[in-house]
Amino acid sequence: QVQLVESGGGLVQAGGSLRLSCAASGSIAMIGSMAWYRRAPGKQRELVARITNAASTTYADSVKGRFTISRDNAKNTVFLQMNSLKPEDTAVYYCNVDRVLTTTGSYRYDYWGQGTQVTVSS
């Protein structure tokens, strides 16, 4: 089994910064793509940023130039550095892993963290 634990959310004023972390644990040999999604009140969940295990990145247009996704493969951890935060960034942020190669040699798919609240005040 694989668990994802997020941290780093909180309350910040507009223009401020936060750094989210998501650590994966369990019987992990290798992780595929890691991503951050968010769900704002009354809205659907949306992809914020994704990073492959080759460090190729994708960002939502709304966060380009403000957010940076990175990962530490040795620690099975993904980060989201969020700068110049806006009130519209307020949401619950979720970590996602698309595929895990386990230490037993099998693949497991689609893991989610429990979510961390980010609130940006104006």
KEZARO-119888 format. One record per atom (N, C-alpha, C): residue number from 1; residue in three letters; atom name; x, y, z. Coordinates in steps of 0.1 Angstrom, whole numbers. Layout:
// KEZARO-119888
  num  residu  atome   east  north     up
  NUM     ala     CA      X      Y      Z
...
END
This chain:
// KEZARO-119888
  num  residu  atome   east  north     up
    1     gln      N      9    -12      0
    1     gln     CA      0      0      0
    1     gln      C      9     12      0
    2     val      N      3     23     -6
    2     val     CA     11     36     -7
    2     val      C      2     47      0
    3     gln      N      9     55      8
    3     gln     CA      2     66     14
    3     gln      C      9     79     10
    4     leu      N      0     90      8
    4     leu     CA      5    103      5
    4     leu      C      1    112     16
    5     val      N     10    120     21
    5     val     CA      8    129     32
    5     val      C     12    143     28
    6     glu      N      2    152     28
    6     glu     CA      5    166     24
    6     glu      C      8    174     36
    7     ser      N     15    185     34
    7     ser     CA     17    195     45
    7     ser      C     20    209     38
    8     gly      N     19    219     46
    8     gly     CA     23    232     42
    8     gly      C     12    242     39
    9     gly      N     -1    238     39
    9     gly     CA    -11    247     37
    9     gly      C    -13    257     48
   10     gly      N    -22    267     46
   10     gly     CA    -24    276     56
   10     gly      C    -31    289     51
   11     leu      N    -31    299     59
   11     leu     CA    -37    312     56
   11     leu      C    -26    322     53
   12     val      N    -27    329     42
   12     val     CA    -17    339     38
   12     val      C    -24    350     31
   13     gln      N    -18    362     32
   13     gln     CA    -23    374     25
   13     gln      C    -20    373     10
   14     ala      N    -28    380      2
   14     ala     CA    -26    381    -12
   14     ala      C    -12    387    -14
   15     gly      N     -5    381    -24
   15     gly     CA      9    385    -27
   15     gly      C     19    376    -19
   16     gly      N     15    369    -10
   16     gly     CA     24    360     -2
   16     gly      C     27    347     -8
   17     ser      N     35    339     -1
   17     ser     CA     39    326     -6
   17     ser      C     37    315      4
   18     leu      N     35    303     -2
   18     leu     CA     34    291      6
   18     leu      C     41    280     -2
   19     arg      N     46    270      6
   19     arg     CA     52    258      0
   19     arg      C     45    246      5
   20     leu      N     40    238     -5
   20     leu     CA     33    226     -1
   20     leu      C     43    214     -3
   21     ser      N     41    204      5
   21     ser     CA     49    192      4
   21     ser      C     40    180      4
   22     cys      N     44    169     -3
   22     cys     CA     36    157     -3
   22     cys      C     46    145     -3
   23     ala      N     46    138      7
   23     ala     CA     56    126      9
   23     ala      C     48    113      7
   24     ala      N     54    105     -2
   24     ala     CA     48     92     -5
   24     ala      C     56     82      3
   25     ser      N     48     72      9
   25     ser     CA     55     62     17
   25     ser      C     48     48     14
   26     gly      N     55     38     17
   26     gly     CA     50     24     15
   26     gly      C     60     16      7
   27     ser      N     55      6      0
   27     ser     CA     64     -3     -7
   27     ser      C     67      2    -21
   28     ile      N     75     12    -21
   28     ile     CA     78     20    -34
   28     ile      C     91     17    -39
   29     ala      N     92     13    -52
   29     ala     CA    105     12    -59
   29     ala      C    107     24    -68
   30     met      N     96     29    -74
   30     met     CA     97     40    -83
   30     met      C     83     46    -85
   31     ile      N     83     60    -86
   31     ile     CA     70     67    -88
   31     ile      C     70     73   -102
   32     gly      N     59     73   -108
   32     gly     CA     57     79   -121
   32     gly      C     55     94   -119
   33     ser      N     45    100   -126
   33     ser     CA     42    114   -125
   33     ser      C     36    117   -111
   34     met      N     40    129   -106
   34     met     CA     34    134    -94
   34     met      C     27    148    -97
   35     ala      N     16    150    -91
   35     ala     CA      9    162    -95
   35     ala      C      2    169    -83
   36     trp      N     -2    181    -85
   36     trp     CA    -10    188    -75
   36     trp      C    -23    192    -82
   37     tyr      N    -34    190    -76
   37     tyr     CA    -47    194    -80
   37     tyr      C    -53    203    -70
   38     arg      N    -63    210    -73
   38     arg     CA    -71    218    -63
   38     arg      C    -85    218    -66
   39     arg      N    -93    220    -55
   39     arg     CA   -107    222    -57
   39     arg      C   -112    234    -48
   40     ala      N   -117    244    -55
   40     ala     CA   -122    256    -49
   40     ala      C   -137    254    -46
   41     pro      N   -142    261    -36
   41     pro     CA   -156    259    -32
   41     pro      C   -165    261    -45
   42     gly      N   -174    252    -47
   42     gly     CA   -183    253    -58
   42     gly      C   -178    250    -72
   43     lys      N   -165    246    -72
   43     lys     CA   -159    243    -85
   43     lys      C   -154    229    -86
   44     gln      N   -151    225    -98
   44     gln     CA   -146    211   -100
   44     gln      C   -131    211    -97
   45     arg      N   -126    199    -94
   45     arg     CA   -112    198    -92
   45     arg      C   -104    201   -105
   46     glu      N    -93    207   -104
   46     glu     CA    -85    211   -116
   46     glu      C    -70    208   -113
   47     leu      N    -64    204   -124
   47     leu     CA    -49    202   -123
   47     leu      C    -42    215   -122
   48     val      N    -33    216   -112
   48     val     CA    -25    228   -110
   48     val      C    -11    226   -117
   49     ala      N     -5    215   -114
   49     ala     CA      9    213   -120
   49     ala      C     12    198   -119
   50     arg      N     20    193   -128
   50     arg     CA     24    179   -129
   50     arg      C     39    179   -132
   51     ile      N     46    169   -126
   51     ile     CA     60    167   -129
   51     ile      C     62    152   -131
   52     thr      N     68    148   -143
   52     thr     CA     71    134   -145
   52     thr      C     83    130   -138
   53     asn      N     86    117   -138
   53     asn     CA     98    112   -132
   53     asn      C    111    116   -139
   54     ala      N    109    122   -151
   54     ala     CA    121    128   -158
   54     ala      C    121    143   -156
   55     ala      N    113    148   -147
   55     ala     CA    113    162   -143
   55     ala      C    107    171   -154
   56     ser      N     99    166   -163
   56     ser     CA     92    174   -172
   56     ser      C     79    180   -165
   57     thr      N     77    193   -167
   57     thr     CA     66    199   -159
   57     thr      C     55    205   -168
   58     thr      N     43    205   -162
   58     thr     CA     31    211   -169
   58     thr      C     24    219   -158
   59     tyr      N     19    231   -163
   59     tyr     CA     12    240   -154
   59     tyr      C     -1    244   -160
   60     ala      N    -11    247   -151
   60     ala     CA    -23    254   -155
   60     ala      C    -19    268   -159
   61     asp      N    -27    273   -168
   61     asp     CA    -24    287   -173
   61     asp      C    -25    297   -162
   62     ser      N    -34    294   -153
   62     ser     CA    -37    304   -142
   62     ser      C    -25    305   -132
   63     val      N    -16    295   -132
   63     val     CA     -5    296   -122
   63     val      C      9    297   -128
   64     lys      N      9    297   -141
   64     lys     CA     22    298   -148
   64     lys      C     29    311   -144
   65     gly      N     42    310   -141
   65     gly     CA     50    321   -137
   65     gly      C     49    324   -122
   66     arg      N     40    318   -115
   66     arg     CA     38    320   -100
   66     arg      C     41    308    -92
   67     phe      N     38    296    -97
   67     phe     CA     39    283    -90
   67     phe      C     51    275    -96
   68     thr      N     58    268    -88
   68     thr     CA     68    259    -93
   68     thr      C     67    245    -86
   69     ile      N     66    235    -95
   69     ile     CA     65    221    -90
   69     ile      C     79    215    -91
   70     ser      N     83    207    -81
   70     ser     CA     96    200    -81
   70     ser      C     94    187    -73
   71     arg      N    104    179    -74
   71     arg     CA    103    166    -67
   71     arg      C    117    162    -63
   72     asp      N    117    154    -52
   72     asp     CA    129    147    -47
   72     asp      C    127    132    -48
   73     asn      N    133    126    -58
   73     asn     CA    130    112    -60
   73     asn      C    136    103    -49
   74     ala      N    146    107    -43
   74     ala     CA    152    100    -32
   74     ala      C    143     99    -20
   75     lys      N    135    109    -18
   75     lys     CA    126    110     -7
   75     lys      C    112    108    -11
   76     asn      N    109    105    -24
   76     asn     CA     95    103    -28
   76     asn      C     86    114    -25
   77     thr      N     91    126    -27
   77     thr     CA     84    138    -22
   77     thr      C     82    148    -34
   78     val      N     71    154    -35
   78     val     CA     68    165    -44
   78     val      C     65    177    -37
   79     phe      N     69    189    -43
   79     phe     CA     67    202    -37
   79     phe      C     60    211    -46
   80     leu      N     53    221    -41
   80     leu     CA     47    231    -49
   80     leu      C     50    244    -42
   81     gln      N     59    252    -48
   81     gln     CA     62    265    -43
   81     gln      C     52    275    -50
   82     met      N     44    282    -41
   82     met     CA     34    291    -46
   82     met      C     38    305    -42
   83     asn      N     40    313    -52
   83     asn     CA     43    328    -50
   83     asn      C     33    337    -56
   84     ser      N     33    349    -51
   84     ser     CA     23    359    -56
   84     ser      C      9    353    -56
   85     leu      N      5    348    -44
   85     leu     CA     -8    342    -43
   85     leu      C    -19    352    -44
   86     lys      N    -30    347    -49
   86     lys     CA    -42    355    -52
   86     lys      C    -54    349    -44
   87     pro      N    -64    357    -41
   87     pro     CA    -76    351    -34
   87     pro      C    -82    339    -42
   88     glu      N    -81    340    -55
   88     glu     CA    -87    329    -64
   88     glu      C    -78    316    -63
   89     asp      N    -67    317    -57
   89     asp     CA    -60    304    -54
   89     asp      C    -65    297    -42
   90     thr      N    -74    302    -35
   90     thr     CA    -80    296    -23
   90     thr      C    -87    283    -27
   91     ala      N    -83    272    -21
   91     ala     CA    -88    259    -25
   91     ala      C    -82    248    -15
   92     val      N    -87    236    -16
   92     val     CA    -81    225    -10
   92     val      C    -72    219    -21
   93     tyr      N    -59    217    -17
   93     tyr     CA    -49    212    -27
   93     tyr      C    -46    197    -24
   94     tyr      N    -46    190    -34
   94     tyr     CA    -45    175    -33
   94     tyr      C    -32    170    -41
   95     cys      N    -25    162    -35
   95     cys     CA    -14    155    -42
   95     cys      C    -19    143    -49
   96     asn      N    -13    140    -60
   96     asn     CA    -17    128    -68
   96     asn      C     -4    121    -74
   97     val      N     -4    108    -73
   97     val     CA      6    100    -80
   97     val      C     -1     91    -90
   98     asp      N      4     91   -102
   98     asp     CA     -4     83   -112
   98     asp      C      0     69   -112
   99     arg      N     12     65   -109
   99     arg     CA     16     51   -110
   99     arg      C     28     49   -101
  100     val      N     28     37    -94
  100     val     CA     39     33    -85
  100     val      C     43     19    -89
  101     leu      N     56     18    -91
  101     leu     CA     62      5    -92
  101     leu      C     66      0    -77
  102     thr      N     59    -10    -73
  102     thr     CA     62    -15    -59
  102     thr      C     74    -23    -58
  103     thr      N     79    -25    -46
  103     thr     CA     91    -33    -44
  103     thr      C     88    -48    -47
  104     thr      N     76    -52    -49
  104     thr     CA     73    -66    -53
  104     thr      C     73    -67    -68
  105     gly      N     75    -56    -75
  105     gly     CA     75    -57    -90
  105     gly      C     62    -54    -97
  106     ser      N     52    -51    -89
  106     ser     CA     39    -48    -95
  106     ser      C     36    -33    -96
  107     tyr      N     27    -30   -105
  107     tyr     CA     23    -16   -106
  107     tyr      C     10    -13    -99
  108     arg      N      9     -2    -92
  108     arg     CA     -3      3    -86
  108     arg      C     -6     17    -91
  109     tyr      N    -19     21    -92
  109     tyr     CA    -22     33    -99
  109     tyr      C    -31     43    -91
  110     asp      N    -29     56    -93
  110     asp     CA    -38     66    -89
  110     asp      C    -40     67    -74
  111     tyr      N    -30     73    -68
  111     tyr     CA    -31     76    -53
  111     tyr      C    -33     91    -51
  112     trp      N    -41     93    -40
  112     trp     CA    -44    107    -36
  112     trp      C    -41    110    -22
  113     gly      N    -37    122    -19
  113     gly     CA    -35    126     -5
  113     gly      C    -48    131      1
  114     gln      N    -48    135     13
  114     gln     CA    -60    138     20
  114     gln      C    -64    153     18
  115     gly      N    -55    161     12
  115     gly     CA    -58    174      9
  115     gly      C    -53    184     20
  116     thr      N    -49    196     16
  116     thr     CA    -45    206     25
  116     thr      C    -51    219     21
  117     gln      N    -56    227     31
  117     gln     CA    -63    239     28
  117     gln      C    -54    250     26
  118     val      N    -56    258     15
  118     val     CA    -48    270     12
  118     val      C    -59    281     11
  119     thr      N    -57    291     20
  119     thr     CA    -66    303     20
  119     thr      C    -58    316     18
  120     val      N    -62    323      8
  120     val     CA    -55    336      5
  120     val      C    -65    347      7
  121     ser      N    -62    356     17
  121     ser     CA    -70    367     20
  121     ser      C    -67    379     12
  122     ser      N    -76    387      9
  122     ser     CA    -74    399      0
  122     ser      C    -71    411      9
END
